[in-house]
Amino acid sequence: MKAMVLKAPNEPFEMMEVPDPVAAPGEAVARVITCGSGLTIQHIKAGRISAPFPRIIGHEITGEIVDVGAGVTGLAAGAAVTAYYYLNCGHCRWCLSNLEPLCVNTRGNVGRNCDGGYAEYIKLPAHNFIQLPEGLDYRSHPAEIGVVTDALATPYKVLSRARIKAGEWVAVFGAGGGVGIHQVMMAKWARARVIAVDLAAYKFDACRKAGADEVVDASSGNVVEALFDVTGGQGVDVVVDYVSLTETLEAGAKALGRHGRLVTLGGAGGSFRVSAGDMLQKEQDLLGSRYVTRREILDTLDLVARGEVWPLVTDIRPLAEAEALHERVERGEVTGRAALRIA
C-alpha cells in the first residue's frame, strides 16, 4: 500500500510502498478514505511530541473495514468506521466506567505509538474502531466526518465538563484554532453567549460565522479588562483555554466571575498562579479536560447526523500533498481543519 512515512522528527514525509496490514486476532483493518491533519499530529512531525520512528501518523479517519481477525465480534467487512485516538485497554476500572482517557493500561495513541491513517489501510485493535451511525453520509463528506472525533467531540465534552448553561458567558482562548473555532460553534449550539479570544484578528470573521457574539483581540490590550467590559463588569462564567500557556491561564482565571470555571485543554502544560481568595470567595473551579470518551464521540456523531452541528474543514488535499498541507498547519494558516484524501 501507499503510505506517507516519517523517518525522523522534523523531517519531510516520504511516500513509500509498505506491506498491506493483516488483521491478527482481536484486530481489524480498514481502508482509509480520508484522514484529518490537525495540530496534534503536526506536533509529532515537528518533534514537539515524542514518538517512535519511522511512523505513519494520523488518527482522524473515515474508513471502511476490509478485514477482521479471529475473535472479533460486532465488526464486519464493509462497516463504516472512524477511530478512537487512545489505545486504551477496555477493561480497567476507568475504561469500564466510560472514562477511557484515564485508562491506566494505555499503550499510547493511534498514529503515534502505532501506525495511523496517512496510508491506504490502517490496522488497529478492533475496539479502537467506532462504527459510524446510520444516516451519516460519510461517502459525500468523508473529511468532515473524520475530524468529528476530535474537532467537535472535544468541545462537546467541554460543555458537560464545565457545566455550560444557556445564557452564560463563555470565553474561548485560541478561538481561531482548529479545535477552538469548533468550541465556539458548540458553545453557541448550547445557547451560551460566546466570546472569541485570539491573537489572529484575521480569523475573527470565521469565529463570528461559527457563532461568536463578541471578539477580543489578545494582541491589542488587556484581555482581562476586555472580558470584564464585555460582561458588564461581572466576569465570564467559563473560560475554555486551548492555548494553556502560563499567561493565558492566569488571564483566564482573573477574568472569571462568581461561580466561574476555567478549563485547560493541554497546551504547554506549565504551571500558573491563581488567587486562592478569588477561588474561595467566588466559588470558582479549575478544571482539566482530556480528549473524549467513546460515548462522547458517538453522541457528537449523532448531532452531526441530525444536522445540528457541522465541522469546518477548509483544506482537503491528496495524500501526495501532505507536506504542503502540514506547512500550512504549522504556520497556523488553516481556518478550521484540514484533511488528506487517501481513497
Secondary structure, DSSP 8 states (H G I E B T S, - for coil): -EEEEBSSTT---EEEE-------TTEEEEEEEEEE--HHHHHHHHTSS---SSB-----EEEEEEEE-TT--S--TT-EEEE-SB---S-SHHHHTT-GGG-TT---BBTTTB--SSBSEEEEEGGGEEE--TT--TTTSHHHHHHIIIIIHHHHHHHHHTT--TT-EEEEETTTSTTHHHHHHHHHHTT-EEEEEES-GGGHHHHHHHT-SEEEETTSS-HHHHHHHHTTTS-EEEEEESS--HHHHHHHHHTEEEEEEEEE--TT-------HHHHHHTT-EEEE--S--HHHHHHHHHHHHTTS----EEEEEEGGGHHHHHHHHHTT--SSEEEEE--
